[in-house]
């Protein structure tokens, strides 16, 4: 199977903590290429050091490689370039919002927005939001509170 097709399939693997978004749209797939030894190698960028989803991600990617005819393929975790929320695609941001998770603000957004103030609520669209907790359902998320609909919701934190 061509490398481009394998890369497409690897990119469709759902993130274990955010199953509504594929690894490609999350921006954790750095490359899919033939290594010097002739085996296919997938380089992934952890969203943060110590991410508990890495073993599950690795296992899922290895399954895809085997199904695509590359049973000797491997997954390598790389730290450079570092992952940042800027790597999340527009499709990924839309999927997060559709599932009640506010995508991170753009890196050039004003400081209050990057901190969560004024992040649009994925439930009602209100900008009357504020930080609720630095800790969310996953380590790469914090919690915000919406004064408009009184809901709390996770925010993908910018790394």
N, C-alpha and C positions, 0 to 999 in steps of 0.2 A: 504494500500500500504506500502511496506517495507520502512524503514527510508532511506536506501541506494538509493532507486529509487527516493524518494522525494528529497534527497540531489542532485542527478544528475539533476533533473528537475529545482531545484532552481539555480544550477550552470549554467544552460543554459539561465537563464533570462538575456536579454541584458541590459547593462548599459545604462541609459537614455542619458548620454552625449557622450558615445562611443558605439553606438549600434552594432558595428562590433565585440564586445567582450562580452562574458558572464560574469556574476558575479563570477563564479568559476575560470575562466581563469584570471580575473582581481585580484583575490586573496582577495576579500572582504568577502567571506563566511567563517567565522571562524568555525562554527559548525552547524549541524542539528542533534538534539537529543530530546529524550523524557524527559521533565522536571519532577520535583518531583510530580506535580499535574496530570501527565499522558498526558498532551498536548504536541504537537510537538512545539519545539522552535528553531528558526533560529537565530543565532548570526552573525551579520554583523559588519565589521570593516569599518568605514568611511575612505575614502582616506585622508581626512583632516577634522579638526573641522569646522563645519558650512557648510559642503558640501550641496549645494542646491538640489542635486539629491536624498538625503536620503528619503524624503517623497514619491517620485516616486518609488524608489527601494523598500521601505517598502510595498507600495500598490501592486506592481507587485509580490512580494514574497508571500504576503497574498493571492492573487488570485491563485497562484500555490498551496499553502497549501490547500485552499478550494477545488480546482479541484482534488487534490490527496486524498480527503476524510478527511481532517483535518481542518474543518471550525473554530475550536476553537484554531488553531495554532496561534503563535505570533512571532513577529520579535523583537529582542532586539539588540540595538546598543551597542557595547563594544569597549573600547579604549585600552584594553590590551589583547594580545600584540598589539602594534600600527601597523597600516598598513604601509607597505613600498613597493616601486616599486619592491623590490626583490621577492615579492609574485606573480608577474605576471608570468604566465606559459610561456613556450616556444611557445605553440600554440597561446597564447594571444599576445606575442611579435610579432609573425609572422603576426597575424591579424592586429595589429596596423600598422606595416610597410607596409602591402599590401594596407592600406587605407591612406598612406601618413603621418602617425604619427610615428616619430622616437621613438622606445622604449627607456626607460632609460638605461644608462650605468650600468654595473655591479658595485656593491659597492667597489670592489677591483680594479676598473679601475683607471688609473692615473688621477690626479686632473683636467688637461685640458679637458679630455673626459667627466668627470662628470659635468663640467661647460658648455658643449655643443661644445667645440672646437674639431673638428675631429669626431663628430658624423656622421656616414654615412647618406648621403641624401637618403630618401626613394624613391626619383624620379629618380636619376641618379647614386647613389652609391658613389658620390664624398665624400672625407674626408675633402674637403676645405669648412668647415662650421663654422659658428660663431654665437654667440647670437645676436638676432635681437631685442627682447623685452622680458621682464620678464613676460609679460602677454600674454596669449593665449586664445583660444576659450573656455577653461574651466579653473577653478582655479588650476587644477592639471597639467596644461600645460604651457610651455613657447614657444616662437617662435625663430626659428633659420633661418639663411639665408645661402644658398648654392652659393658659388662663381662659381661652375661648371655650373649649369643650371640656375642660377639667381632666383630660386624659394625660397619662404619662406615656412616653414613647422613647424608644432607643434612638440614639444618634451614632452613626459611624464616626469614630473619632479620627481626626486627622493625625497621622503619625508623622 
